[in-house]
Amino acid sequence: MPVEHISPQLFEKLVDLAAIALDPSESEYLRSELNNQLTAIKELMAIKLDETLTPALHGVPFESADRQAMREDTLLPYATPEDIISQAPQSEDNYIVVPDIPHSELD
């Protein structure tokens, strides 16, 4: 069943899951904008299309002859990685140490 609109309660749950800090005015603005997007999607879904029409990824034809060839992934080691590591606030065993990212278990 599609969501008709994003209620304040649902929005608060989504904000909590995303671990975003919003003040009340930001929260209401963003919820309103998301509801506007849902309305636009519903309007687009209401347009009747020919069943034989094939879906397109984008509106411009993009032939394989027109695109550049894929490049090879090649390893280009940096000559003196110690120079980069020495600039980090904290390092250990030639790795840059970064702070832990706080997270919580999802319901």
GROMACS elastic network, one bead per residue, 0.5 to 0.9 nm:
[ bonds ]
;  ai    aj funct       b0    kb
    1     4     6  0.89002   500
    2     5     6  0.89617   500
    3     6     6  0.70909   500
    3    38     6  0.84113   500
    4    35     6  0.85582   500
    4    38     6  0.78205   500
    4    39     6  0.84422   500
    5    34     6  0.85633   500
    5    35     6  0.57171   500
    5    36     6  0.89321   500
    5    38     6  0.71248   500
    5    39     6  0.82560   500
    6     9     6  0.80980   500
    6    10     6  0.60819   500
    6    11     6  0.61403   500
    6    31     6  0.68554   500
    6    32     6  0.83946   500
    6    34     6  0.75695   500
    6    35     6  0.61793   500
    6    38     6  0.87670   500
    7    10     6  0.52133   500
    7    11     6  0.60688   500
    7    12     6  0.85815   500
    7    31     6  0.80723   500
    8    11     6  0.50284   500
    8    12     6  0.61053   500
    8    13     6  0.86723   500
    8    27     6  0.88435   500
    8    28     6  0.80322   500
    8    31     6  0.75472   500
    9    12     6  0.52030   500
    9    13     6  0.63798   500
    9    14     6  0.87795   500
   10    13     6  0.51243   500
   10    14     6  0.62785   500
   10    15     6  0.86570   500
   11    14     6  0.50536   500
   11    15     6  0.61146   500
   11    16     6  0.85752   500
   11    27     6  0.82292   500
   11    31     6  0.66474   500
   12    16     6  0.61193   500
   12    17     6  0.86045   500
   12    27     6  0.83341   500
   13    16     6  0.50806   500
   13    17     6  0.62096   500
   13    18     6  0.86330   500
   14    17     6  0.50483   500
   14    18     6  0.61243   500
   14    19     6  0.84484   500
   14    20     6  0.89479   500
   15    18     6  0.50934   500
   15    19     6  0.59704   500
   15    20     6  0.55085   500
   15    21     6  0.75905   500
   15    22     6  0.81393   500
   15    27     6  0.86565   500
   16    20     6  0.65687   500
   16    21     6  0.83563   500
   17    20     6  0.80161   500
   17   104     6  0.89118   500
   17   106     6  0.72973   500
   19   103     6  0.84461   500
   21    27     6  0.89505   500
   22    25     6  0.79422   500
   22    26     6  0.57161   500
   22    27     6  0.55872   500
   23    26     6  0.53673   500
   23    27     6  0.60400   500
   23    28     6  0.87180   500
   24    28     6  0.61526   500
   24    29     6  0.85511   500
   25    28     6  0.52477   500
   25    29     6  0.61199   500
   25    30     6  0.86017   500
   26    29     6  0.51089   500
   26    30     6  0.60711   500
   26    31     6  0.84791   500
   27    30     6  0.53153   500
   27    31     6  0.61043   500
   27    32     6  0.85341   500
   28    31     6  0.51010   500
   28    32     6  0.60299   500
   28    33     6  0.85859   500
   29    32     6  0.51332   500
   29    33     6  0.62241   500
   29    34     6  0.87090   500
   30    33     6  0.50410   500
   30    34     6  0.61627   500
   30    35     6  0.85694   500
   31    34     6  0.51463   500
   31    35     6  0.61918   500
   31    36     6  0.86347   500
   32    35     6  0.50945   500
   32    36     6  0.62317   500
   32    37     6  0.87540   500
   33    37     6  0.63334   500
   33    38     6  0.87508   500
   34    37     6  0.50115   500
   34    38     6  0.63093   500
   34    39     6  0.86905   500
   35    39     6  0.62411   500
   35    40     6  0.86923   500
   36    39     6  0.50517   500
   36    40     6  0.62990   500
   36    41     6  0.87047   500
   37    40     6  0.50494   500
   37    41     6  0.61986   500
   37    42     6  0.86520   500
   38    41     6  0.50638   500
   38    42     6  0.62147   500
   38    43     6  0.86810   500
   39    42     6  0.51343   500
   39    43     6  0.63057   500
   39    44     6  0.87621   500
   40    43     6  0.50957   500
   40    44     6  0.62939   500
   40    45     6  0.86575   500
   41    44     6  0.50948   500
   41    45     6  0.61158   500
   41    46     6  0.86546   500
   42    45     6  0.50389   500
   42    46     6  0.62559   500
   43    46     6  0.52011   500
   43    47     6  0.70014   500
   44    47     6  0.55625   500
   45    48     6  0.78207   500
   48    51     6  0.89445   500
   49    52     6  0.85078   500
   49    53     6  0.72274   500
   50    53     6  0.54616   500
   51    54     6  0.80789   500
   55    58     6  0.89130   500
   56    59     6  0.66931   500
   56    60     6  0.88049   500
   56    61     6  0.88914   500
   57    60     6  0.87759   500
   58    61     6  0.77051   500
   58    62     6  0.88746   500
   62    65     6  0.84001   500
   62    66     6  0.66964   500
   62    67     6  0.74441   500
   63    66     6  0.53751   500
   63    67     6  0.69726   500
   64    67     6  0.54973   500
   64    68     6  0.82866   500
   64    69     6  0.89754   500
   65    68     6  0.79594   500
   67    70     6  0.89210   500
   68    71     6  0.86177   500
   71    74     6  0.89041   500
   77    80     6  0.86789   500
   77    81     6  0.83808   500
   78    81     6  0.58055   500
   79    82     6  0.89377   500
   80    83     6  0.57574   500
   80    84     6  0.76065   500
   81    84     6  0.53086   500
   81    85     6  0.63372   500
   81    86     6  0.85770   500
   81    94     6  0.85265   500
   82    85     6  0.50073   500
   82    86     6  0.58423   500
   82    87     6  0.86893   500
   82    94     6  0.74338   500
   83    86     6  0.52678   500
   83    87     6  0.67838   500
   84    87     6  0.54729   500
   84    88     6  0.71515   500
   85    88     6  0.54288   500
   85    89     6  0.87810   500
   85    90     6  0.84540   500
   85    91     6  0.67684   500
   85    94     6  0.67344   500
   85    95     6  0.70319   500
   85    96     6  0.62915   500
   86    89     6  0.79969   500
   86    90     6  0.84037   500
   86    91     6  0.77336   500
   86    96     6  0.89637   500
   87    90     6  0.85029   500
   88    91     6  0.65146   500
   88    96     6  0.63521   500
   88    97     6  0.80002   500
   89    96     6  0.81551   500
   89    97     6  0.80392   500
   89    98     6  0.87657   500
   90    95     6  0.87626   500
   90    96     6  0.62191   500
   90    97     6  0.54134   500
   90    98     6  0.74957   500
   91    94     6  0.64296   500
   91    95     6  0.54555   500
   91    98     6  0.84340   500
   92    95     6  0.52914   500
   92    96     6  0.64953   500
   92    97     6  0.65672   500
   93    96     6  0.84773   500
   98   101     6  0.88313   500
